Each structure stands twice: as C-alpha cells, then as structure tokens.
C-alpha cells in the first residue's frame, strides 16, 4: 500500500474523536455564554450605569428638610439611582406574581413610619423573555453602604430611612417577617448573587425623618 495515500486520521484514529469533542464543548460553552448574557444583560447595563455615574433620579434629603417628597407610593434610593413603585399589603406567597410591577411590601409587616419592621421585596434579575419593567429593581442593592438614605412614600407622605447594616441569609430564613421591635425599621430583600436564587440579601435601615 502506498504510504503516501494514508491520511493523518488513518494514522491517528483518535484525532476525529478529539475534534468532535472539542467542537461539542465549544458549542456548549457558546450556548451557555449566550444564555448567561441574555439573563444578565439588564443587570450588566445597570452595573455599568452605576459605575459610570448616571445622574440620580432623586437627590439626597438634607437634614432639616421638613417635607421630603417623592412620587406617592414609591421607594427611592439616591445612591443607586433607584425610583420604583411600591405595591403595598401583598401576601408573602403572592409576591412573585407582583414583583415585575415594582417593589412589594409584605402584608402584615409595619407600614412606613410605624413601629416595627416594614418588609419590602424586589427582584435583582430576571429572564429577558419575562415581561416587567422592574425585574432588576434591586440589582444594585449590594452597593448600599451604612448611612445611605432610603426614601419610602405611602399615600403621599415620605419617610426617610438610613441604612444600618446588611446580611446574606438562606432562602428559608423568614424570621425577619415576624421581627419584634420598638423601633421604626425597614428591611429590603432580594436574591443574591445576582442572576441566581441561592441566597437572600437583606438591607436593614432605621427611620430618621
């Protein structure tokens, strides 16, 4: 047999197998990357906007301002350029169906300004095919620092809270909903890391005005 007619694949029969595996792996990685970008793109743009300093939609409330105002039944966080509607008195188990429309206040927890803990939930990410303007409303919640302001309006009255701490907890941790306190507190909760539902980030704040 003329050795010149023997191909490399005949000399090394494992090469086509390796090429096929490499192609399959590359195709899988490309599909994963495209899927991840489709899910994470809104959050990525929010992060870029924050890093490059988009002008805030609300301004910090200065000490002594007697009547800070934002839109009725809205929450505003100047540090992360957030301004979104709040859907009050929504049952905890019903929150998922309402979250695309804004931030959810859990029924049975304190209302803004009341003694107790007002508990609010918001999405940090969502799939690109899911309808809803607020699927990434809390995507930048982890950027908040102690002392940052959180403005919360109910029926035309605006309350100013100040962040005191934050924590990451497991999804089954719901004792925050039944927190007993003689203070006027606020808790904001969202999924973390962004793009997953592995854990929950909870930001704590206290009423200052």
C-alpha positions as CSV (number, residue, x, y, z in Angstrom):
1,X,0.0,0.0,0.0
2,X,1.3,3.4,-0.9
3,X,2.1,5.1,2.4
4,X,1.6,8.5,0.8
5,X,-2.1,7.8,0.4
6,X,-2.6,7.2,4.2
7,X,-4.2,10.2,5.8
8,X,-3.3,11.7,9.2
9,X,-6.7,10.5,10.5
10,X,-5.9,6.9,9.5
11,X,-2.5,7.2,11.2
12,X,-4.1,8.7,14.3
13,X,-7.7,7.4,14.5
14,X,-8.4,9.2,17.8
15,X,-8.0,12.7,16.2
16,X,-11.5,12.9,14.8
17,X,-12.9,11.9,18.2
18,X,-10.9,14.7,19.9
19,X,-12.1,17.2,17.2
20,X,-15.7,16.2,17.7
21,X,-15.4,16.5,21.5
22,X,-13.7,19.9,21.2
23,X,-16.5,21.1,18.8
24,X,-19.2,19.9,21.2
25,X,-17.5,21.6,24.2
26,X,-17.1,24.8,22.2
27,X,-20.7,24.7,21.1
28,X,-21.9,24.1,24.7
29,X,-19.8,26.9,26.1
30,X,-21.1,29.3,23.4
31,X,-24.7,28.3,24.2
32,X,-24.0,28.8,27.9
33,X,-22.4,32.2,27.3
34,X,-25.3,33.4,25.1
35,X,-27.9,32.2,27.7
36,X,-26.0,33.9,30.5
37,X,-25.8,37.2,28.6
38,X,-29.5,37.0,27.8
39,X,-30.3,36.6,31.5
40,X,-27.7,39.0,32.9
41,X,-27.7,41.8,30.3
42,X,-30.1,44.1,32.1
43,X,-28.1,43.7,35.3
44,X,-24.9,44.4,33.5
45,X,-26.2,47.6,32.0
46,X,-27.4,48.7,35.5
47,X,-23.9,48.0,36.9
48,X,-22.3,50.0,34.1
49,X,-24.7,52.9,34.6
50,X,-23.8,52.9,38.3
51,X,-20.1,52.7,37.8
52,X,-20.1,55.5,35.2
53,X,-22.2,57.8,37.4
54,X,-25.5,58.3,35.8
55,X,-27.3,61.3,37.2
56,X,-29.6,60.2,40.0
57,X,-33.4,60.4,39.6
58,X,-33.7,61.6,43.2
59,X,-31.4,63.7,45.4
60,X,-30.3,63.2,49.0
61,X,-32.6,64.7,51.6
62,X,-30.7,67.3,53.6
63,X,-31.1,67.5,57.4
64,X,-33.9,69.9,58.3
65,X,-36.0,69.3,55.2
66,X,-39.4,69.3,56.7
67,X,-41.3,67.7,53.8
68,X,-39.1,65.5,51.6
69,X,-41.2,64.3,48.6
70,X,-41.1,61.6,46.1
71,X,-43.9,60.1,44.0
72,X,-46.7,58.7,46.0
73,X,-46.3,55.0,46.9
74,X,-42.8,54.8,45.6
75,X,-39.4,53.9,47.0
76,X,-36.3,55.9,46.1
77,X,-32.6,55.3,46.8
78,X,-30.4,58.1,45.6
79,X,-27.1,56.2,45.9
80,X,-28.1,53.6,43.3
81,X,-30.4,55.8,41.2
82,X,-33.5,53.8,42.1
83,X,-37.1,55.1,41.9
84,X,-39.8,52.5,41.8
85,X,-43.5,51.9,42.7
86,X,-44.3,50.0,45.9
87,X,-47.2,47.6,45.9
88,X,-48.4,47.6,49.5
89,X,-50.0,44.8,51.5
90,X,-49.2,41.9,49.3
91,X,-49.1,38.4,50.8
92,X,-45.6,36.9,51.0
93,X,-46.6,33.9,48.9
94,X,-48.2,36.1,46.3
95,X,-45.2,38.4,45.9
96,X,-43.6,36.5,42.9
97,X,-46.6,37.3,40.7
98,X,-46.4,41.0,41.6
99,X,-42.7,41.7,41.6
100,X,-42.4,42.5,37.8
101,X,-44.6,45.6,38.6
102,X,-42.5,47.0,41.3
103,X,-41.3,46.5,44.9
104,X,-43.6,44.5,47.1
105,X,-44.5,45.4,50.7
106,X,-45.3,42.3,52.6
107,X,-48.8,42.3,54.1
108,X,-48.8,42.0,57.9
109,X,-45.5,43.9,58.4
110,X,-45.3,47.5,59.5
111,X,-46.2,50.3,57.2
112,X,-43.7,53.2,56.7
113,X,-43.3,55.3,59.8
114,X,-44.9,52.7,62.1
115,X,-43.2,50.9,65.0
116,X,-42.0,47.5,63.7
117,X,-40.3,46.4,60.6
118,X,-41.6,47.3,57.1
119,X,-40.5,44.4,54.9
120,X,-40.1,45.0,51.2
121,X,-39.0,42.6,48.4
122,X,-37.7,43.3,44.9
123,X,-36.2,41.3,42.0
124,X,-32.4,41.5,41.4
125,X,-32.6,39.9,38.0
126,X,-35.0,38.2,35.5
127,X,-35.0,36.4,32.2
128,X,-35.1,38.5,29.1
129,X,-38.4,37.0,28.0
130,X,-40.1,37.9,31.2
131,X,-42.3,41.0,30.9
132,X,-41.9,43.6,33.6
133,X,-40.1,46.9,34.0
134,X,-38.8,46.2,37.5
135,X,-37.3,42.7,37.1
136,X,-33.9,44.2,38.1
137,X,-35.1,46.9,40.5
138,X,-32.8,45.7,43.4
139,X,-29.8,44.6,41.2
140,X,-27.6,47.2,42.8
141,X,-28.8,46.8,46.4
142,X,-25.4,45.4,47.4
143,X,-23.8,48.7,46.6
144,X,-25.5,50.4,49.5
145,X,-23.4,51.5,52.5
146,X,-24.2,52.2,56.1
147,X,-25.6,55.7,56.3
148,X,-27.2,55.7,52.8
149,X,-30.7,57.1,52.6
150,X,-33.8,55.1,51.6
151,X,-36.9,57.2,50.9
152,X,-40.3,55.5,51.2
153,X,-43.6,57.1,50.4
154,X,-47.1,55.9,51.4
155,X,-50.2,57.7,50.4
156,X,-48.3,61.0,49.8
157,X,-46.2,61.0,53.0
158,X,-42.5,60.4,52.6
159,X,-40.4,58.7,55.3
160,X,-36.5,58.8,55.3
161,X,-34.7,55.8,56.5
162,X,-30.9,55.3,56.9
163,X,-29.1,52.1,56.2
164,X,-27.7,50.4,59.4
165,X,-26.5,47.0,58.2
166,X,-26.9,44.2,55.7
167,X,-26.7,40.4,55.7
168,X,-26.9,37.4,53.4
169,X,-29.2,34.6,54.6
170,X,-30.6,31.4,53.3
171,X,-33.9,31.4,51.3
172,X,-35.8,29.8,54.1
173,X,-35.0,32.5,56.6
174,X,-38.3,34.3,57.1
175,X,-38.0,35.3,60.7
176,X,-37.4,38.9,59.5
177,X,-41.2,38.9,58.8
178,X,-42.0,38.5,62.4
179,X,-39.4,40.7,64.0
180,X,-40.4,42.2,67.3
181,X,-39.0,45.7,67.9
182,X,-40.0,49.0,69.5
183,X,-38.1,50.9,66.7
184,X,-39.3,52.0,63.3
185,X,-37.3,49.8,60.9
186,X,-37.2,48.9,57.2
187,X,-35.8,45.7,55.6
188,X,-35.2,45.3,51.8
189,X,-34.7,41.8,50.5
190,X,-33.6,40.5,47.1
191,X,-31.9,37.4,45.6
192,X,-28.1,37.1,45.7
193,X,-25.8,36.5,43.9
194,X,-27.5,38.4,41.1
195,X,-28.8,36.1,38.5
196,X,-29.4,33.3,41.0
197,X,-31.8,32.5,43.8
198,X,-29.2,30.8,46.0
199,X,-29.4,33.2,48.9
200,X,-31.1,36.4,50.0
201,X,-29.5,39.8,50.6
202,X,-31.3,41.8,53.3
203,X,-30.6,45.5,53.9
204,X,-31.6,47.0,57.2
205,X,-32.5,50.6,57.8
206,X,-34.0,52.8,60.6
207,X,-36.3,55.7,60.3
208,X,-34.5,59.1,60.8
209,X,-37.1,61.5,59.4
